[in-house]
Amino acid sequence: MSIRKNYNVVVSEYATRHFMKNFIKKYKSWDKTFEFIHMMLSDIEMYLKSTKAEKIHICDTWYIAKCEFKIVWSNESAKTSWNRIIVFVDEERNQCEILFIYAKTHYWGNNETTWWEQEIKNNHKEIYELFKF
C-alpha cells in the first residue's frame, strides 16, 4: 500500500500577473474552476496517472509537468478547451508551483512547448537553471 502525498500548491507571481487576471475577467465560474485546479494539483501524482497531465522535464526530485483543465460548468472537455497549466513540482518539499496557466490565445508562435520553455527561461530563471532545456 502506497502513501499518497498532498502537495502544497502555490501560484507564481508571474502566473497571477500575466494569466490568471484574464481567466478571472472572462469566467464567472473561475473561483470554482480554481478550487478544482487546486485540488487536482495537491494530488498531482494521481493526476499524472490520467491522460490530462504529463511530466515534460525531470531532474532529480523536481519535474515540470503540463496539465489540461476545463472551466467548471462549460461543455468543453479539458483537451478541446486548450486550457493548460505548467507546473514545477518539488517532491522533497511537497510543493507544486503554477508557473503558467493559459489558454491557446495566450501564446505566440506555432509551437506551444517552445513558447512556454522560453517563458520559463525569461521569467523563472532559477527553475530554468535546474533543467536547461
N, C-alpha and C positions, 0 to 999 in steps of 0.2 A: 504494500500500500504506500503510495507516494503522498508526501505532504505538499499541498499547494501553497504557493507564496501569494501574498497580497502585496501589490506594488503601490508605492506612494506615487500618485500622478500629479505632475506639475506642468504648467504651461509656460513656455519660454516667453519672455517679454516681446521678442520679435514676432512670435506667432500671434500674440494678443494684439499688438500694434498694427500688424500688416494684414492679418487674415480674419481673425475672429470678429472684428468690427463689422465686416461685410455680412457674415452669417447672421449676426445679431440683428442688423437692419433688415435683412431680407426675409427672415423666417420668424414668425411669431412663436413657433414651437421650438426655438433654439434652446431654451432652458432645459426642456425635456430631452432634446437631442443630446445636449452636452452631458446630462445625467447618464444617459446610455453610454456615451463615449467614455466617460469616467469609469463606469462600471466595467466596461469591456477592457479598458487598459489596465485597470487594477488587477485583472486576471489575464494578463497578456499571454501567458504560457498556454492557457486554454484556448484563447482566441487564435493563436498561431496554428492550432490543430485544424482550424476551419480553412476554407478557401478564400476567406476575406482578409487574410493577413499573411505576410511572409517576411522572413529575415532577408535583408539585402546584403549588408556588410557585417562581418563578425570578426571580433578581435578579443581574445581572452574572455573576460566576463562581461564584455559590452557588445551590443549589437544595435544596428539601425534596422528598423522594420517599417514596412509600408502597409497601411491598413485601409480598407474601404469602409465607408459608413453611409447610411441613408438618413435623411431628415425624417424625424418622427412624424407620423400621420401622412407621409407622402406615399404615392402609389408606385414610386420607382424603387428598384432594388438597389442594394449598395453598389453593385457593379455598374449598372447603367446610369446611376446618378452622377458618376465621375467625381464623387467627393472622396478625398483621400486625406490621410494623416501620416506624416513621417515622424517617427518617434525614436529617441535614443534611450536604450534600456541599459541600466547598470544593475547587473544581477547581484553584485556584492552588497550594494546599498539598497536593494529592492526599490529602485526608483525608475519610473517611466516618464520621460520628459517629452512633451509635444513640441517638436521643432517647427512644424508647419501643419496647418490644417487648411486645405484648399479645395477649390473646385477647378474644373478644367479651364474655366475662364481666367483663372489667376496666373497661369504660367504662360511664358512666351516660348516661341520656337516649336519645333516638331517633335522634340524628344523630351518627354516628361522627366525621365531619370536624369538626363544631363542637366536639366533646369534645376531640380532640387539639389543635386550634388554641388552645383555651382553656388546655390544659395547657402548651403552648409559651409562651403569654403569661404564665402564672403561674410557670413553673419554668425557662424558658430565655429570660429577658428580652433578653439580647444578641442572640439569634437572631431573636426577635420584632421587635426594633427594625430589623433588616435588611429585613423583609418587610411588617410592619404590616398583616396581613390582617384 
